[in-house]
Amino acid sequence: MRLWFCFKSSDSMDRPVFVLSFKVLNKSICLKHSARNKEMIMTYLNYLEPLIQKFTSGEYQREVCQARIEYFEKAGAVYEEDHEFEPRMDIFIDWYLFDRNLSHLNLSPIQLYYEENKNCFSEIQNRVYQDFCTTIYSIFYFKRITWIRKKLVLFDLLSHQTYYVKKSEMTQGLVPGDIFEARLIPFHRNFELSRGICFHPIEMKPFILKEAKKFRSKKNFNYTPLVFQLSALKVKYFRFSHMNIQDIYRLETKSNQMNFLERNR
């Protein structure tokens, strides 16, 4: 807010009043820049917090419970004592927020949240939540780290796209050659890895590429069902770790899967 004080006389109050008006104007500018800087240093998780609070409680409590049942039916059930339980729950929450349409709407929670609040968002908030509507959920191959900007070069095994991902706490455990299920979050003109990561055996890279090629040949570019299928195979792999991995990852029909599980109980 600008405050202007004008005096035609040479009264001694002229200078103090002008200084006061300058200080008010300067404080307004500083507050504006401070708010902008605060928004810029927030992590993507800070922006997700209000979504998680809104869409996992209250009127959406039944919705998230139903979504959890759907997810584990498709991606393979894990239990609290399993070492992959926490990352799988993170993957589920991301899928629920970013991909799954709400029962009563043809919108995902992030799309609904953006539509309801876009008119009151700041410029930065608007860009962040708009980008959240375009996350990438797939299976990635970690190729290398760039020399200059120290970013991770990830190759999407399903779409054959290459992405440059910002180093973060989530990337610390990764090494070149890793194959993993993950979600890329567009955030402040970078890509960041989301919290949930599910590793696949490196030797299954040819199998994953083969299955992705089948999907593309059908002009099907929604890879989520394939990601779920591979996730379910990974669950079977750590349930039956004493078995040949090739046999586990080559299960195709439901009847074959049931026969395999019966033979190896």
C-alpha positions in Angstrom: 0.0 0.0 0.0 1.4 3.4 -1.0 1.0 6.4 1.3 1.8 9.8 0.0 2.1 12.9 2.2 2.6 16.4 0.6 3.3 19.6 2.3 3.7 22.9 0.5 5.1 24.7 3.6 8.6 24.4 4.9 7.3 23.0 8.2 9.7 20.9 10.2 7.2 18.0 9.9 7.8 17.6 6.2 10.8 15.4 6.4 9.6 13.0 9.2 6.3 12.4 7.4 8.0 11.7 4.1 10.4 9.2 5.8 7.4 7.6 7.4 5.6 7.1 4.1 8.8 5.6 2.6 9.2 3.2 5.4 5.6 2.0 5.0 6.1 1.5 1.3 9.4 -0.3 1.8 7.9 -2.6 4.4 5.1 -3.5 2.0 7.7 -4.4 -0.7 9.7 -6.5 1.8 6.7 -8.4 3.0 5.7 -9.2 -0.6 9.2 -10.5 -1.4 9.3 -12.4 1.9 6.1 -14.2 1.1 7.3 -15.1 -2.4 10.6 -16.3 -1.1 8.9 -18.5 1.5 6.8 -20.0 -1.2 9.9 -20.7 -3.3 11.7 -22.6 -0.5 8.8 -24.8 0.4 9.1 -28.4 -0.7 6.5 -30.1 -2.8 5.4 -32.0 0.3 4.4 -28.7 2.0 2.0 -28.1 -0.9 0.6 -31.6 -0.6 -0.2 -31.4 3.1 -3.6 -29.6 2.6 -4.6 -32.2 0.0 -3.7 -35.1 2.3 -5.6 -33.6 5.2 -8.7 -32.8 3.1 -9.0 -36.0 1.1 -8.1 -38.6 3.7 -10.5 -37.5 6.5 -14.0 -36.2 7.1 -16.3 -36.7 4.1 -13.5 -38.5 2.2 -12.7 -41.1 4.8 -14.8 -43.8 3.1 -13.4 -42.8 -0.3 -9.8 -43.3 0.7 -10.6 -46.6 2.4 -12.3 -47.8 -0.9 -9.3 -46.6 -2.9 -6.9 -48.5 -0.7 -8.8 -51.7 -1.3 -8.7 -51.1 -5.1 -5.0 -50.3 -5.0 -3.9 -53.4 -3.2 -6.2 -55.6 -5.3 -4.4 -54.4 -8.4 -0.9 -53.8 -7.2 -0.5 -56.7 -4.8 -1.3 -56.8 -1.0 1.4 -55.9 1.5 1.2 -56.0 5.3 2.6 -53.8 8.0 5.4 -56.3 8.8 6.6 -56.3 5.2 9.7 -54.2 4.5 8.0 -52.6 1.5 4.9 -51.5 3.5 5.8 -47.9 4.0 6.9 -47.1 0.4 3.9 -48.9 -0.9 1.6 -46.8 1.2 3.4 -43.7 -0.1 2.8 -44.9 -3.7 -0.9 -45.6 -2.8 -1.4 -42.1 -1.4 0.2 -40.6 -4.5 -2.0 -42.7 -6.8 -5.1 -41.7 -4.8 -4.3 -38.0 -4.9 -2.9 -37.7 -8.5 -4.5 -40.4 -10.6 -7.7 -41.9 -9.2 -11.0 -40.2 -10.0 -13.3 -39.6 -7.0 -16.4 -41.7 -7.0 -18.8 -38.9 -7.5 -16.7 -36.9 -10.0 -14.6 -37.4 -13.1 -11.8 -35.6 -11.3 -8.9 -36.7 -9.2 -8.4 -35.1 -5.8 -5.6 -32.8 -7.1 -7.7 -31.7 -10.0 -10.7 -31.0 -7.8 -8.5 -29.1 -5.3 -7.0 -27.0 -8.1 -10.4 -26.2 -9.6 -11.9 -25.2 -6.2 -9.0 -22.9 -5.2 -7.3 -21.6 -8.4 -9.0 -18.2 -8.1 -7.5 -17.5 -4.7 -4.0 -19.0 -5.3 -0.9 -16.9 -5.6 1.0 -17.0 -8.8 3.4 -19.6 -7.4 0.7 -21.7 -5.9 -1.2 -21.7 -9.2 1.8 -22.9 -11.1 2.7 -25.6 -8.5 -0.8 -27.1 -8.3 -1.2 -26.9 -12.1 2.0 -28.9 -12.5 0.8 -31.4 -9.9 -1.9 -32.3 -12.4 0.8 -33.7 -14.7 2.9 -36.1 -12.6 4.5 -39.1 -14.3 3.9 -42.5 -12.8 6.0 -45.2 -14.4 9.0 -47.7 -14.3 12.3 -45.9 -14.6 15.9 -47.0 -15.3 18.6 -44.9 -13.6 21.2 -44.3 -16.4 23.7 -41.8 -14.9 24.3 -38.5 -13.1 25.0 -35.4 -15.2 28.3 -33.7 -14.6 27.3 -30.1 -14.7 24.0 -29.8 -12.8 24.3 -33.1 -10.9 20.9 -34.3 -11.9 19.8 -37.9 -12.3 19.2 -39.1 -15.8 16.2 -41.5 -15.7 14.9 -43.4 -18.7 11.2 -44.3 -18.7 11.1 -47.9 -19.7 7.4 -47.7 -20.6 7.2 -44.5 -22.7 10.9 -44.4 -23.7 11.2 -40.8 -22.5 14.3 -39.5 -20.7 13.9 -37.2 -17.7 16.4 -35.2 -15.7 15.6 -35.3 -12.0 16.8 -33.1 -9.2 18.9 -34.7 -6.5 17.1 -34.9 -3.2 16.7 -37.0 -0.1 14.7 -39.5 -2.1 17.5 -40.0 -4.6 20.3 -40.7 -2.1 19.8 -44.5 -2.1 19.8 -44.9 -5.9 22.7 -46.1 -8.0 23.1 -46.2 -11.8 21.5 -49.4 -13.1 18.6 -49.4 -10.7 15.1 -50.2 -12.0 12.2 -48.9 -10.0 8.6 -47.9 -9.9 8.2 -44.2 -8.9 6.4 -41.0 -9.6 8.0 -37.8 -11.0 6.7 -34.6 -9.5 7.0 -31.4 -11.7 8.1 -28.7 -9.2 9.6 -25.3 -9.8 10.8 -26.2 -13.3 12.4 -29.4 -12.1 11.4 -33.0 -11.7 11.6 -34.5 -8.2 11.1 -38.1 -7.1 8.1 -38.7 -4.9 8.4 -40.5 -1.6 7.3 -44.0 -2.7 9.9 -46.1 -4.6 9.5 -49.8 -5.5 12.6 -51.5 -6.8 12.4 -54.2 -9.5 15.1 -56.9 -10.1 17.6 -55.6 -12.6 17.5 -58.8 -14.6 13.8 -58.2 -15.3 14.6 -55.2 -17.6 14.1 -57.2 -20.8 10.7 -58.5 -19.5 9.5 -55.0 -18.6 10.5 -53.6 -22.0 8.7 -56.5 -23.7 5.5 -55.9 -21.8 5.7 -52.1 -22.4 6.1 -52.8 -26.2 2.8 -54.8 -26.1 1.0 -51.9 -24.5 2.3 -49.4 -27.0 1.4 -51.7 -29.9 -2.3 -51.5 -28.7 -2.0 -47.7 -28.7 -2.5 -47.8 -25.0 -0.5 -45.0 -23.4 -2.0 -45.2 -19.9 0.7 -47.3 -18.3 -0.8 -47.4 -14.8 -2.4 -50.9 -15.3 1.0 -52.3 -16.4 2.8 -50.6 -13.5 0.3 -52.3 -11.2 0.8 -55.7 -12.9 4.6 -55.4 -12.4 4.1 -54.3 -8.9 2.0 -57.4 -8.1 4.7 -59.5 -9.6 7.3 -57.9 -7.4 5.1 -58.8 -4.4 5.0 -62.4 -5.5 8.8 -62.2 -5.9 9.5 -61.3 -2.3 6.7 -63.7 -1.1 8.4 -66.6 -3.1 12.0 -65.5 -3.0 13.2 -69.1 -3.0 11.8 -69.5 -6.5 13.3 -68.8 -9.9 12.6 -65.1 -10.6 12.1 -65.8 -14.3 9.2 -68.1 -13.4 7.6 -65.5 -11.2 7.9 -62.7 -13.7 6.5 -64.7 -16.6 3.2 -65.4 -15.0 0.6 -64.2 -17.4 -3.0 -65.5 -16.9 -4.8 -65.7 -13.6 -5.2 -69.5 -13.9 -1.4 -69.8 -14.3 -0.8 -67.6 -11.3 -3.2 -69.7 -9.1 -1.5 -73.0 -10.3 1.9 -71.5 -9.5 0.9 -70.4 -6.0 -0.7 -73.8 -5.2 2.5 -75.6 -6.3 4.7 -73.4 -4.2 2.9 -73.0 -0.9 
